[in-house]
Amino acid sequence: MKADKAKVFVFVDALGWKQACRYRFLEDLLPERRSVEMQFGYSCTAIPTILSGERPAVHGHLAFYDYAPGKSPFRAMRFAAPFFFPKSFWRRGRVRNVLSRIVKRLYGFTGYFQLYGIDLSHLPSMDYCEKTDMFVPGGLAPVKNLADVWGEKGFRYHISDWRMSEDHNFREAEKLLREGGTDRLFVYSAAFDAIQHDNVGRDEVLRPKVEAYAERIRALHSALESAGRPFELTVFSDHGMTPLRGTSDAPAALAETGLEWGRDYASAIDSTMARFWWLKPGAKEKVEKAFSKFPGHWLSDEEKRRHGIWREDGKFGDGVFLSAAGIQFCPSDMGVKPLNGMHGFDPQDEDSLACWLSTAPVPESVTRVCDYFNIMVS
Ligand SMILES: [Zn+2]
């Protein structure tokens, strides 16, 4: 099927509503604009949400690691060599990167894989959510993804390869649009997220980067014009970035409880949320007491439902403590240093907001990141 209109969607990771407004990002080219509620979680939550229109409760991706001893692909690692070396050696960033590559190859993962700062002794009890490439047909099975639906509809489509540089992805997109034979295009760019983590609020760094994106997107726009076919061009993001305002030391608080990981409780501590699985009676009360000094709160079931993360099977944890905006858990399973900026706080916080910027009027239905999908497949 040849679509009457070419539709192009450019994903810019961490281009928040605040940044889009502050730098008046492509206001002339993309006059139809709306702030969008972030999907609770991280980019690893938002991307499968964007690619499927489903939320974590359905597609199963909230954070990279969940406690699931029966399902862990790493079970055999409980006998592995790492535990004979001092922990400090395995905490080094470069060692972790090499080890991540080895593990990824060993297990045949085709998705993004990184050990981050996870305690290697916990790994044999943890499952990892992104074992497969989510962008290719069947990548989120049994849930249908963008490639599945665009393929079923017979569109001539292209989805960027997330492993390639964004320079490559933008150049490739421009070439395809000039040729005029592509009905649907999804351009993936993720470098701005890392820049924002390091430089949130630093205009002198961010403004030139934002301008560079604007230039690339202008090039896509003129390629669309030169092809002489009606088109829609939309830029959207998954979240903004919240400046660092303080840290909470979860491991120290947990050590004071006298509880033992894997016997009394299990945990996955991300930068902005701490998730717990209660294994013995009384553990919940002790952890809640230890965490009462941290700014933030335990999510109610009603909040979990609203954020699309409530599951009967407790996959995402029995208890989820969400840190107050700007307060990062540090150290955490993600690393030992806080970042200048982080996302993954309350989706309604103004620093969390994502954006939808388009040549075409924004449909009323687009208010949350999970709403993008229906527009992309329409
Ligand atoms: Zn990020």
Residues whose N, C-alpha, C, O or C-beta is under 5 A from the ligand:
A	BS01	ZN	D193
